[in-house]
Amino acid sequence: MIYNIQVPIIERKAINNEIVEVGFDLLNNEFAFKAGQYIKLELNLLYDDPKGNVREFNIISSPTSRKLSLAFKLSDSGFKRTLCKITKGTLVSIRGPFGNFILPTYDAEIKMVAHGIGITPCLSIIRYASEMRLGYKITLFYFNDGYELPYINELRMLEKINKRFKVDTSYSLKDADAFGLWYVSGARKNVRELLNILYKKGVRDSQFVVEEFTGY
Ligand SMILES: Cc1cc2nc3c(=O)[nH]c(=O)nc-3n(C[C@H](O)[C@H](O)[C@H](O)COP(=O)(O)OP(=O)(O)OC[C@H]3O[C@@H](n4cnc5c(N)ncnc54)[C@H](O)[C@@H]3O)c2cc1C
């Protein structure tokens, strides 16, 4: 089911120099989604934006939370400047959920590869799987061109709590074998590079679950 809801912004915080997190209160709205899905966020723009007033964002919060959170990379676009400026309580429109970057219905070994902001859909899945003590074995290969890794402290903490979850921050993917399902997310250019590395390791099309962020 696709919902159309209006919800207030209740939180905004910097995760690092380039990434900001925003949270919305779902109030009494019904909004069922699966960990790893995305929404379309519509704003009343305070600044002009030739690309309009709607952008897609993956949800980073767990489906069990009544706060729906997103994280985005800062830019000078009118849309993001508006998102950084609107005051707490301002209503925004959210349409969704969309996307197939979700856990499989069968037990499978899961390998996630995230580059920078590509962590967003993975974060929702890892939070949910850890909280619900799901049986999936998940390894996250995570890197960011030498920059600080967003949410790495939380991920390290989840690694301690959830013995079936591991984080590997080596870009070479040298310890990766070709088995299991491969979840790859992030800006298009980064996703294409990662898929090429994985194809060379013998991963096949049917093993990939991909979320490509257009717009970067
Ligand atoms: C399925 C899906 C999921 C996604 N999930 C996420 C997510 O979780 N997090 C996330 O951050 N993004 C996500 N995206 C991408 C997101 O929707 C935006 O396209 C992206 O964040 C770029 O938006 P923007 O407003 O910064 O840049 P755009 O307006 O699209 O512009 C592109 C670039 O031009 C530059 N630019 C634009 N306007 C100006 C201006 N006036 N002056 C100077 N420079 C300018 C900006 O620096 C920007 O880098 C997702 C996309 C898809 C399709």
The ligand as a Gaussian input file, in Angstrom:
#p B3LYP/6-31G(d) Opt

LIG

0 1
 C       15.637000       5.474000      -4.648000
 C       16.462000       6.649000      -4.202000
 C       16.879000       6.734000      -2.884000
 C       17.651000       7.820000      -2.454000
 N       18.051000       7.870000      -1.145000
 C       18.817000       8.915000      -0.732000
 C       19.234000       9.003000       0.627000
 O       18.920000       8.157000       1.476000
 N       20.001000      10.072000       0.986000
 C       20.360000      11.033000       0.072000
 O       21.082000      11.980000       0.453000
 N       19.979000      10.972000      -1.204000
 C       19.201000       9.943000      -1.631000
 N       18.794000       9.896000      -2.933000
 C       19.144000      11.018000      -3.839000
 C       18.223000      12.225000      -3.572000
 O       16.901000      11.957000      -3.956000
 C       18.710000      13.474000      -4.295000
 O       18.613000      13.274000      -5.680000
 C       20.148000      13.800000      -3.959000
 O       20.244000      13.864000      -2.553000
 C       20.599000      15.111000      -4.590000
 O       19.711000      16.130000      -4.259000
 P       20.165000      17.647000      -4.148000
 O       18.931000      18.427000      -3.851000
 O       21.301000      17.753000      -3.203000
 O       20.824000      17.955000      -5.503000
 P       20.183000      18.315000      -6.939000
 O       19.295000      19.514000      -6.887000
 O       19.594000      17.095000      -7.485000
 O       21.508000      18.746000      -7.683000
 C       22.597000      17.889000      -7.960000
 C       23.868000      18.611000      -7.550000
 O       23.898000      19.953000      -8.064000
 C       24.277000      20.873000      -7.036000
 N       23.311000      22.023000      -6.962000
 C       21.969000      21.943000      -7.112000
 N       21.420000      23.176000      -6.999000
 C       22.426000      24.054000      -6.761000
 C       22.507000      25.462000      -6.547000
 N       21.404000      26.226000      -6.571000
 N       23.703000      25.991000      -6.324000
 C       24.824000      25.241000      -6.295000
 N       24.812000      23.899000      -6.508000
 C       23.649000      23.300000      -6.732000
 C       24.224000      20.162000      -5.711000
 O       25.478000      20.336000      -5.046000
 C       23.992000      18.691000      -6.020000
 O       25.091000      17.900000      -5.616000
 C       18.007000       8.836000      -3.374000
 C       17.589000       8.757000      -4.698000
 C       16.806000       7.686000      -5.112000
 C       16.369000       7.621000      -6.553000

